[in-house]
Amino acid sequence: MDIIQAIENRHSVRSYTGEPIPDEKAGMLLSVIDQCNRAGNLRFQLVRNEPKAFSSPLARYGKFSGVMDYIAVVGPKSADLEEKCGYYGEKLVLEAQMIGLNTCWVGLTYRKIPGTITVGRGEKLLGVISVGYGRTQGVPRRSKSISDICSITGNEPEWFIRGLHAVLLAPTAVNQQKFRFSYKDGRVRAESGSGFYTRTDLGIAKYHFETASGKGPEIWE
Ligand SMILES: Cc1cc2nc3c(=O)[nH]c(=O)nc-3n(C[C@H](O)[C@H](O)[C@H](O)COP(=O)(O)O)c2cc1C
């Protein structure tokens, strides 16, 4: 599966078989986690074989089952921490999808188990990403349309529209999709609305946009 197929096929999966991820796949995830941590100055961690975070009534309320492994989304507090976590976390989500694993971003419906996740002084735990073999591949959900997130003028290049299609497939907290994109003179402006996790959502969406449009981070205004 290539990364565009990963964007198209990914859906949040909350019900897993309970089979821990094998060492080989864990090794692949660890190497991407390392890349993300270096590039973004982050402290993402892979927590393996730890079913307790998702065994509380809260997690069951969130319909999680069989979660054995997850990625802790941690980094030093800063103005751009949320967006950076979204961007690099989604890189991991798509890598996981490409190696046959399923995922779900989780901001709230899990419990932090003492001794599992390291959060240093001045750092923040933003949430986790469950990862494993889903009982299903998840299902497509309703989505905003391009005109809801961008006022199209007709002058936008094809790569911009391609990027927007991928943005609409990005996961967002409670499927809120609270962002707007616009194109001007070869560059792109992306803005998040207000509310919880909207800046994380924006980072996730920007990673989708860059991947599908074929542009790099220099595209952002
Ligand atoms: C930042 C963030 C936080 C999320 N937190 C939770 C959560 O606490 N519990 C949950 O069940 N799903 C959570 N989700 C998953 C969203 O509900 C899901 O991405 C959204 O409904 C869109 O569905 P899709 O991922 O299948 O495209 C979260 C997603 C994001 C991006």
The ligand as a MOL file (V3000), in Angstrom:
LIG
                    3D

  0  0  0     0  0            999 V3000
M  V30 BEGIN CTAB
M  V30 COUNTS 31 33 0 0 0
M  V30 BEGIN ATOM
M  V30 1 C -6.9220 14.9340 17.9700 0
M  V30 2 C -7.9400 13.8110 17.9390 0
M  V30 3 C -8.4750 13.3230 19.1300 0
M  V30 4 C -9.3900 12.2580 19.1120 0
M  V30 5 N -9.8660 11.7490 20.3050 0
M  V30 6 C -10.7000 10.6790 20.3000 0
M  V30 7 C -11.1320 10.1010 21.5340 0
M  V30 8 O -10.7880 10.5630 22.6280 0
M  V30 9 N -11.9410 8.9950 21.4800 0
M  V30 10 C -12.3320 8.4530 20.2840 0
M  V30 11 O -13.0440 7.4460 20.3000 0
M  V30 12 N -11.9350 8.9790 19.0760 0
M  V30 13 C -11.1250 10.0660 19.0680 0
M  V30 14 N -10.6860 10.6070 17.8670 0
M  V30 15 C -11.0710 9.9910 16.5750 0
M  V30 16 C -12.1140 10.8330 15.8260 0
M  V30 17 O -13.3730 10.6610 16.4420 0
M  V30 18 C -12.1460 10.4090 14.3340 0
M  V30 19 O -10.8900 10.6850 13.7570 0
M  V30 20 C -13.2250 11.1640 13.5620 0
M  V30 21 O -14.5050 10.7930 13.9900 0
M  V30 22 C -13.1140 10.9270 12.0460 0
M  V30 23 O -13.2170 9.5640 11.7150 0
M  V30 24 P -12.0600 8.8340 10.8970 0
M  V30 25 O -10.8100 8.9120 11.7290 0
M  V30 26 O -12.5430 7.4220 10.7350 0
M  V30 27 O -11.8700 9.5390 9.5920 0
M  V30 28 C -9.7820 11.6750 17.8640 0
M  V30 29 C -9.2530 12.2030 16.6770 0
M  V30 30 C -8.3360 13.2430 16.7040 0
M  V30 31 C -7.7430 13.7400 15.4210 0
M  V30 END ATOM
M  V30 BEGIN BOND
M  V30 1 1 1 2
M  V30 2 1 2 3
M  V30 3 2 2 30
M  V30 4 2 3 4
M  V30 5 1 4 5
M  V30 6 1 4 28
M  V30 7 2 5 6
M  V30 8 1 6 7
M  V30 9 1 6 13
M  V30 10 2 7 8
M  V30 11 1 7 9
M  V30 12 1 9 10
M  V30 13 2 10 11
M  V30 14 1 10 12
M  V30 15 2 12 13
M  V30 16 1 13 14
M  V30 17 1 14 15
M  V30 18 1 14 28
M  V30 19 1 15 16
M  V30 20 1 16 17
M  V30 21 1 16 18
M  V30 22 1 18 19
M  V30 23 1 18 20
M  V30 24 1 20 21
M  V30 25 1 20 22
M  V30 26 1 22 23
M  V30 27 1 23 24
M  V30 28 2 24 25
M  V30 29 1 24 26
M  V30 30 1 24 27
M  V30 31 2 28 29
M  V30 32 1 29 30
M  V30 33 1 30 31
M  V30 END BOND
M  V30 END CTAB
M  END
